[in-house]
Structures are given as C-alpha cells and as structure tokens.
Amino acid sequence: MPGINYQKVLIIDCGSPHAQLIARRVRDLNVYSEVKPYTADLENLKKDNYQALILIGSSAEEESAQEIAKIKQIIPLILDLNLPILTISLSEQILKANPEQKILSFAEQPKFKQTAAEKELLKKFLFEIAELKADWLIEDFIENKIAEIKAMVGQSKVIVGLSGGVDSSVAAVLVHRAIGKQLNCIFVDHGLMRKDEGDSVKQIFLNQFDMNFIRVNAEARFLGKLAGITDAEQKRKIIGEEFIRVFEEESQKIDNSDYLVQGTIYPDIIESGAGDGKLIKSHHNVGGLPEDIDFKGIIEPLADLFKDEVRQVGLALGIPADLVWRQPFPGPGLGIRIIGEITKAKADLLRDADAIYRAEIAKAGMDQELSQYFAVLTNLRSVGVKDDARTYDYTLALRAVKTVDFMTAVAAEIPFDLLNKITDRIISEVDGINRIVYDITGKPPATIEWE
C-alpha cells in the first residue's frame, strides 16, 4: 500500500465492468484510488482513512432485484463514512432508497465513456468538491517502496523469479535498488519462452544490471508435469506451483533466503477475484500459488500499480525503454497460448510463428501503437495444400489489441496487406501450420489472452 501521507479515493463497485477504468482515470489525475466490491465490510473501511468516495453501478437493466436490494442496504453505511460522494451509473431505484439524504455530489449520472466532459467531472469532484491534492507521484511511490522493502527484509536474502516480462523485470530492479546483492534472480527457463528470450534475459540482468543471476533449465521438468493436461486453469496452476518448487530448491542453495518477489500488478489481483470480486482467471502470480510456500513471506512491490504505472516506474528506475515497452508476457508463457495439450513440438512451432508475427509488426512500425500482439496455436487441425501436396496441419490465431489499462481492450485494425504478408511468411517458413485466422474480439467479452 502507498504511504499514509497519500490521499486516497475509495471506489465501491456495485457490479460495473468499468470500476477499474474509473480507478485508472482517478490515478491519471495523480490521486491514488482503490476499488472495493459492495460486498466488502464497509465498517472496516472507516479505519483506512479515505478522503472521497465514488460509487459506481451497472446500468438499471443489468441490475437484478436481489442486487438492487443488497446495494440499497449498504447506502446508509456508505453515507456513514461521511465522505464526499460521486455516483456513476446507478439506477434510480437505488438512488431513491434514501430520499431524505443527499448522496449525489452532482446531478449528472454519467455512463463514463472516457469523454473530455467526464474527465472534467472527475477533476471537479476530486479537486473542488473533495478538495484533494494531486499527491500520487511515481517518484514518491518508488522512494516509499524502497524504504518498505528495506524494513521488511532486513539482512535476509531475497529471490525473484524472472519471467522475461515487464512486470517481473521492473519488480526485480526495484527490489535490487532497495537491497542490492541481497537479491538473487532466478530465471526459470521452462521451455515456454518466446524465441531467443532466455539469452536476452540473461544479457540484461547479468551483464547490464550486475545482479546475482541464476538460469535454471527446467524445460523437461515442466513439460513432463504438463503432459496430457488440456484444461487452461489446471495448466496455469501446474506452472505456478512448479515455479515455486524450483524457487524452493534453488533457495536451499542460498543461505538465509527468506523472501520471494513476484511481479503481481493490480489488474492481476482484481481479475483473480481478490476482495470478493468475480474470478475471471487465475493469474500465475496470484491464483496459481500453492498454499505451502516455503518462504517467510512474499514481496509484491507492484501490487498497487496498473500496467502503465509499472512502465513509468521502470523508466524512472533507469531500465532501458526497449525492455520497459516490451510486449506483455504472462508468467506461464506460451503455456497459455497453446490450446490443448502442451508439447515441445507445439512450443517450437508457436515460437517460430510468433517471432515472424512480431518481426513483421515491428518492421511495419506498428509495435508502439499496439498494446499487445501475439500468436496462439489452436488445437484445431484442417486440410490444406502446400507444394501441391495435401496437408493436415494446425490453425494459428493472431491477436492484437489496443488498451489503456488492460482491463478493457479493442481489437486492433491491422492492414489487410500486412496480415497477408505475415500469413504468407508463416505458412511458407513454419512447417505444421496451414491456416491463419485473426481474432477481432474485444475485452469484454473475451480476455486478451486466450486462456
């Protein structure tokens, strides 16, 4: 959590798909915000020293009678917090629950579609009505987090698991800034990395940042555990647990190693259903952890941050821009981009196809305008023709999205001639794929990753 000097806005989610978006908009204005479900214990929230409250609901047609009844019950508790209140998208049935008391700061009931007018509404609420200061600054976050980590760790040694992604990389550099050589970086090469990624990770952290760096080749171990597994959630949990087991084994070789660092970020926690939220999927850094972890504690220095805030921290720490703006890559790696059973042959197939896709996107100058893009090897095989011969090979899906906060996303419009070029290269250069499709589904209803 941020230091006690930060002012905080409490956002109570009454069933909206946009609560995290509102939280991000508040933070864009340099005010710290937290999201809690309406089912949370509001009595306990009194001690958390919030300065303002935003109450966001679903549209009236989406609210069931049961949900409306439950939300009506919490209105007195919300009023009892005695905070300036802004409501967004609450139905009239709820607003009329307490007609003798004013619960709106404004008469407007915006649907919040990210317009300039709505930004001004938030600014008016935060700075004129609630009279808050814009004191949520990345530099202060880093200073406070470094002090917090030092106090927590003392003289103990710490292990961080590097996945090659932005989150774990920024977490590692932040903790290294706090405790230096007390940190030991373990890069578990589980055989599910992108092409040549293992060598790249080693180069950055061993040579550039001069960290204690251990590379563990565990491909056979992971693939053995995943053999025959097709369920997405089960794959995630197997990969998560195996990561921890590898960390435990490596930590036994390092005396006085008490803590494990993870690159968990705020959307991971929200999407994993923490705090009575609805489970979307188990994140590798959250839901995939086994209960019997053999460490004194877990350090999650980025757990309060959205993805773009993580990137800001990375740049402020001096991490090279090409690493900070690297494509997001989940902890389970290609394990959740291979539909069905995972094998080495499938992983190699996907690695080669994905490398071609990413290279062509970068060559076209679209890599900075796309928030995330990657290939997915489906479990679907179909008939095709190559070199005048019949083939029966896999279908590859290409995915590219644009998003502000990774909580919602829209499919990116890639020029058709570029998609054709990518398709021609993959089909001609990668044996085993004979059909390419492009995913145009947004989030919601889909997630960004396929599993």
N, C-alpha and C positions, 0 to 999 in steps of 0.2 A: 504494500500500500504506500501511497505517497506520504511525505512528511506531514505532521499535524498542522503546519503553517499553511498548507494549501486549502483554499476554499473548495467545497465540494457540492455538486448538484446531484440530488437523488432522482433517478428516473424510475418510476414504477410502471412496469409493463403489464397492462391488463389484456394481453392477448394480441398485441400488434406484431406484424412481421417487420416493423420499422423501428423498433426501440433502439437497436444498436446503431442505426443510422442517425437517430436523434443524438445519441451519446457522442457519436463522432463529430456531428455538427457543433455540439457544445465545445468539444475539445479544440476544434478548429478556431474557436474564439478564445483559446488559451484559458479555458475554465475546465477543471477536472470534473468528470462525471462518472457515475456508476449506475448500472442497471440492476434492479431487483424485481423479481416477479411479484404480482399482487398477492401471491400465497405466502410470501415471506413473513416472518414475525416482525410486524411493524413496531411493536413495543421495544424490541431490541435495537431498532434503528435510531431511537432517540439519543443513544449514547455515542452515535457515530458523528455527531457534530456537522450535520449538513446545513447549508445556508439557503438552499432553494429546492423546489420540488417540481418535477414535470410528470404529469400523469397522462399516459398515452394508452388509448384503447383501440380495439379493432372497430371496423365500421358497424353500424347498427344491425345491418343484415347478417353480419357474421357472428353476432353475439347470441348465444343460446340463453334461454330463460334462466338456466342454472348459473351460467356465467354472470349474467346481469345481477342476479340475487347475491352472489358472492362478492361482486365488486361493490354493490350498494352497502354491504356490511362493513367494508373497510373505509368508506368515506369518513365516518366520524374519527377513526384512528388517524387517517391522513390529515384531517383538519387539526387534530390534537397535536400534531408535530409543530404546529404554529409557524409555518414557513410560507414564503411567497409561492404561489402555485400557478403553473401554466398547464392547461389541459389541451390535449390534441386528440382529435378523432374519437371523442366519447359520445355515445348515443344520448339522446335526450332523456331516455328512461333513467339513466344513471345520474345525469346532471340534476334531475328533478327530485332525486332521492332526499335531498335536504334543502328544500326551497327557502327555509328561513335563514340559511347561511350562504354567504357568497364564497364559491370555491374557484371562481374563474378570475384570473388576473386580467384577461382580455375577453371581449365578447366573441372574438373570432374563434372558429373551430377548424383550423387548417388540416388538410389531409397530408400535408408535408411532402410536396413533390420536388423539393430541392430548388425552389424558385428564389429569386432575389428578395421578394417580399417576405418570404418565410424566414430568410436569414435575418432580415431587419427585425422581424417579430422576435426572434430569439435574442438578438442584441438588445432590443428594448426591454425584454423581460429580465435578462441577466444583469444588465448594467444600469438600467433606470429603475425598474421595479425592485429587483433583489439587491441592487447596489453592490454587485460583486466586483472584485478586482480580477484582471486578466493575469493570474499568477501561476498558471500551469505552463512551465517552461522546460524544454528538454534538457537544457544545461543544468537546471536545478535538480531535475529527476536523476541525472547521472551522478551528481555530487551526493545526493541523499542515498542513492542506491549503493554507491561505493562505500559510504560510511556504514550502511546497514549490513553489507556483506562482511566487512572487516569485523564488526562487532559480533556477528553471528559465528564466523569461522574461527576467530582467534588464531591459534597456531596450527590448527588442523590442516590436513591436506584435502584437496577437493578434486573430484573427477568430473569432467564434462564429456558428454558424448557428442561428437561432431557428425552430423548427417550430410554435410555439404551444402545445406540450405542456409538461407539468410538468417533465420531465427536462431539456430544453434550457433552460427558463426558470431553474430552480434552478442549473444549471451556469453560466449566464451571470451571475447575480447573485453567485455565489460567486467567480468569476474577477474580476468587477468590483470586489468587495470587496478583492481582493488587489492589483490593478494599475490600478484606476480608468480614466482616459481612454485608457490604452494599449489598451483593449479596444474593438473595433469590432463592433457587432452587425449581422449581415446577415440580414434576413428575406426568404427567397425565396418569393414568392407563386407557387407552381407550378400554381395553378388547381385544387388538390385539397384545399383547406382547407374547414372547416365554414362554415356561413353566417355572414357578417359577421365572421369570425375575424381577417382581416387587419387591419381597422381597430382591433379590440380589442387585438391585439398591439402595434400602433404606439402606442396610447394609454398602455399600461402602461410600456413600456420607454423611450420617448422623453420622455414628459411626467412620469411618476411617478418613474422611476429616473434620469432625466437621463443616459442612456447615448448614446454615439455610435451612431446607428441609421440603417441604410440599408435601404430597401424596394425589392426588385427584382421587377418584374412580368414573370414568365417563363412565364406560362400557355401561350402559343402554342408556346414552345420545348419545354416538357415534353410537351405533348400531341402535338406532331409526332414526338418521339422514341418515344412510346408507341403511335403509330398501328399497328394491326394486331397488336399484341403481346397474347397471351392467357395465357401461362404466368406463374404467380404469382412464381416465383423470378426470372425474367427481368425482370419489371416492377420488382421490388424493386431489382435490380442496376442497371437503367437509371436509376431515380430516384436511387439513391445516387450513381452516377457523375456524373449531371448536376448534382446538388447540389455536388459537389466542383468540377466545371468552372466553375460560376457563382462559387463562392468564389475560385477561382484568378483569374478575370477581375477580380473586384472587388478582390482583394488587390493586383493590379498597380497599382491606382489609389491604394493606401495605401503609402507608403514604409516600408521596414523592417518589413513584416508577415511574420512568420516562423512563427507557430503557428496551428493550427486547434483550436478547442474543440468537443468533442462530448458529448452528454448520455447516453453509454453507461452503463447500470447493470449490476449483477452478473447478474441473470437474462438479460440480453441475451447476455452472454459465455457463460454456461452453455448456453443454448438454441442458440447458434450453433456449438456443438461445440468451443469453445476448450479446450485442455488434453486432447485426445484424447477428449472427450465425444462423444455422439451428436448429429448435426445434426438439429434439429427444423425450423428455418427460418433463412434468412439475415436477420439484423436490419439495418435501414438503417444503424445506427451501427457495425456490425461487418462482416458478410459482404458488404455492398454496396459497400465501398470499393474503388476501383481501386488497382492496385499503384503506379502512378507519380504519387503525390500530390506536388504542387509546394509543399510546406511543409517547414520544418526539422523539425517534429515535431507530434504530435497530443497534445492535453491532454484527458484524460478524468477530470475531478475526482470523478465519482460512480461510477466503475467498481467500487468496493468495496462499494457500497450496494444493499440491497433497496429496493423502491418505497416502503415506509412509512418507511424511514430517510431517503430523499430528501425526503419531505414534512416530516419532522422538521427536516432541515437548512434547508429553505425557510422554515419558521416561525421558526426561530432566527435566520435572516438578515433577518427583518422583512418577508418577502414576504406580501402580503395573503392571508388564508385562502381567499378565493374563487378565487384563482389556484392556491394550493397544492393545494386539493382539487378542482381542475378535472378533468374526465374525461380519463383517459389517451388520448393521441392519437399514433399511430405516425408516424414520420418521413415515410413515403411517403403519409401522409394517406389520403384517400378512394381512392387508387390501389389499395389492398389491400382496399377494401370495395366495389369494383365488380368483379364476377366477369366474366371475359372481357375483350374489348377496351374500353379507356377512351376515352370521347369527352366533349366539353364538355356535350353534351345529357344524357348519363348523369350526369355530375358535378352538374349543376344539379338534375336530378331527385332524386338522392340527398340533396343539400344541403337541399332543401326538406322532404323526408320526415323526414330525421334531425332537423331543427330542431323539427318538430312533436312527434316522439317525446320528445326531450329536454325540451321545454317542458312536456309533459303529465306526465312523470315528476317533474319539479321541482314542478309545481303540486300533485301528489298527495302531496308531502312524502317521496318515496322516494329522492330524489337522494343523500342522505347514507348511506342503508343499502345501496345498491347499489355494488359496487366499480367496475363498468364497464358501460355500456349504450350501444348504438349500433345503427344500421340498416345493412343490407347490401343492395345492389342485385344480385340474382342475374341470371344470363344466361338465365333461364327465362321464356318468354312463354306466356300461356294465354288462352283465351277467357273473356270476361266480359260483363257488361251494365251500361251506365251511361246514364241518361236514355233508357231504352227502346231503346237502340241497342247493337249488338254491338261489343265491344272486343277487341283482341288486344294486351295490354299486359304489362308486367313484373311479376314476383313480387318483393316486398320481404320480407326476413327481419329480424326484430327479435331482438336479442341482449341479455341482461342476466345478469350473473354476480355471485356473491359469492365473495370470496377473501381470504385473509390475506396471502399473499406473491406472488400471481400465478404461482406455479409449479404450483399445482393450483387448481381452481375448480369450483363447482357452479352450475347454472342457478338463477337467482332465480325465486321464485314471485310473479309479478305478478298481482294480482286480475283475474279474467276481465272484470269490468265496465270496468276501466281499459284492458285490451287492446282491448276493443270500442270504447271511446271514441277511442283512438289510431287504430285501424283506420278508423273512420268519418271522422275528420278527414283522414287521409292520402288515402283513396280520393276524398273529395269535393273536396279542395283541391289535390291534385297530379295533374295530367293525365299519363298514361303508366304509372300503377300501378293494377292492378285486383285484386291478390291479396296478402294479408299472411299470413306464417307466423311462428311463434315458435320459436326454437331452444332446446331443452331439454337439449342435450348438455353434459356436464361436461368438464373438463380434468384428466387424460386421459379419454377417448381423443381428444377434439378439442383444438385450440388455442382460445384466447379469440377471436382474430381468425380470419376465415375463410380468409385467405391469408397 
